Every structure is written in structure tokens, then in C-alpha cells.
Amino acid sequence: MDTLKQLVIILSFGFLGEVLSFYLPLGMPASVLGLVLMLAALGSKLLKPTHLGAAADYLTANMAFFFLPAAVTVLENYGLLKPVLVQLIIVGILSTAITFFVSYGTVRLCRILLARKGS
């Protein structure tokens, strides 16, 4: 499947998530809903990873491009952020460390449980 078709499939799930989020009061962001729908399609074998491969690889390789609007917004609103900049940096560092250690603990626990199951 060529990259454009794969990109259309990925964007279709995002659009479907937007539509469902608009019409159903699920309390879930549309982007997350679209990803859940894509995961369900992949899990049920309606969609195969090969249907998304090249487009997903391209989007992942160029992920920094998607952070540009957020970075520009932060720079434009620097005056608002300046009084709390130190607190934001501390929160960023702490949340990154907590996420790292929770992920490490989860992987370690999964490995222990899988080792017990294999024995």
C-alpha cells in the first residue's frame, strides 16, 4: 500500500474520533478516541500493521515538526510564563523522573510475572 493511502487510513481514524467525540458525550479527547478505535481495528485484525507502516514511520521520523506550533505558542506567551518558569521547570523534571521510574517498575514487574508464568 502506498504511503498516501496509509496516511488517509490514519487520518480517517482521527476524523472518526472527532465525529464520535462531537456526537457522543464520552468525555474523551477526540484524538485519544481515534487512537482507541485504531487499536481496536488492529486488535481485531480488521487493520494490519502493514496497512499503516510507511506512513507511520514517516510521521514518527518527523515528529519534531508537530511540536513546532506548541513551541511557538510558548515563545509568544513567554511574558505570561516568566513568573512561574522555575515552577514549570521543576514540575517538568519531577514528572519526567516519576514517569521514568513508574515505567521502569512496570516493565520490571511484567518481566517478573512473565518469568513466573514461564516456569
C-alpha positions in Angstrom: 0.0 0.0 0.0 1.5 3.4 -0.9 2.1 6.0 1.8 -0.7 8.3 0.8 -3.3 5.5 1.2 -1.8 4.7 4.6 -1.9 8.3 5.6 -5.6 8.5 4.6 -6.3 5.5 6.8 -4.6 7.1 9.8 -6.3 10.4 9.3 -9.7 8.6 8.8 -9.4 7.2 12.3 -8.6 10.7 13.6 -11.7 12.1 11.8 -13.9 9.3 13.1 -12.7 10.1 16.6 -13.6 13.7 16.0 -17.1 12.8 14.8 -17.8 10.4 17.7 -16.4 12.9 20.2 -18.8 15.6 18.8 -21.9 13.4 18.9 -21.3 11.2 21.9 -20.7 12.6 25.4 -17.8 10.3 26.2 -15.6 12.8 28.0 -12.6 11.6 26.0 -10.5 13.7 23.7 -11.2 13.1 20.0 -7.6 12.2 19.3 -7.5 9.6 22.0 -10.8 8.2 20.8 -9.4 7.9 17.3 -6.3 6.1 18.6 -8.5 3.7 20.6 -10.6 3.0 17.5 -7.4 2.3 15.6 -6.1 0.0 18.3 -9.4 -1.9 18.3 -9.2 -2.3 14.5 -5.6 -3.6 14.8 -6.5 -5.9 17.7 -9.5 -7.3 15.8 -7.3 -7.9 12.7 -9.5 -5.6 10.6 -6.4 -3.5 10.1 -2.9 -4.9 9.8 0.3 -3.1 10.7 1.4 -3.3 7.1 -1.6 -1.0 6.2 0.0 1.8 8.3 3.7 1.0 8.1 5.3 3.6 5.8 3.1 6.5 6.8 3.5 5.7 10.5 7.3 5.5 10.0 7.3 8.8 8.2 5.2 10.6 10.9 7.4 9.2 13.6 10.6 10.2 11.9 9.2 13.8 11.5 7.6 14.0 14.9 9.5 17.2 15.9 7.6 19.0 13.2 4.4 18.5 15.2 5.8 20.2 18.3 6.6 23.5 16.4 3.2 25.1 17.0 3.3 24.4 20.7 6.9 25.8 20.9 5.9 28.9 19.0 2.9 29.4 21.4 5.2 29.1 24.4 7.6 31.7 23.0 4.7 34.0 22.1 3.4 33.8 25.7 6.8 34.0 27.4 5.6 37.1 29.4 2.8 35.1 31.0 5.1 32.1 31.8 8.1 34.1 33.1 6.7 34.5 36.7 6.2 30.7 37.0 9.1 29.5 34.8 11.1 27.9 37.7 8.0 26.1 38.9 7.2 24.8 35.4 10.8 23.5 35.0 10.7 21.8 38.4 7.3 20.2 37.6 8.7 19.1 34.2 11.8 17.5 35.7 9.8 15.8 38.5 7.1 14.5 36.2 9.7 13.1 33.8 11.5 11.3 36.7 8.3 9.9 38.1 7.2 8.7 34.7 10.6 7.1 34.1 10.6 5.2 37.4 6.9 4.1 37.1 7.7 2.8 33.6 10.8 1.0 34.9 8.8 -0.6 37.7 6.0 -1.6 35.4 8.4 -3.3 32.9 10.3 -5.0 35.8 7.0 -6.3 37.3 5.9 -7.6 33.9 9.2 -9.4 33.4 8.9 -11.0 36.8 5.3 -12.1 36.2 6.2 -13.5 32.8 9.2 -15.4 34.2 6.9 -17.0 36.8 4.4 -17.9 34.2 7.1 -19.5 32.0 8.4 -21.6 34.9 
